[in-house]
Amino acid sequence: MPKEWNSKEERQYEHVKDSAKGRGASTERAEEIAARTVNKNRAQQGRTKTASRASTEDKSPQQRGGQRSGRGGPKGPTRDQLYSEAKKRNINGRSRMTKSQLEKALGRS
């Protein structure tokens, strides 16, 4: 974690990372999501040297709540999330399955 982050931001980073991992994201992806969330909040508070206009003028990650991530909408969970659940259920052939095939194997279609 960057030295500029305070203890509250470090706690937020860990919480967001754990939450993303719980939804089936890989460790690397969970860390990326958490870092982007904390950094966007810092930019909106004016605590960064540089920030994009999208970071400072857009909704905060907490307000947005996954509106653009594809989750919870008509597309449902990602293929990686479905694969993670299939792995937990020990479904054979899961690595070669498409998203729709994983949905069928998990009984979601």
Order of alpha helices (4+ residues) and beta strands (2+ residues): alpha-alpha-alpha-alpha-alpha-alpha
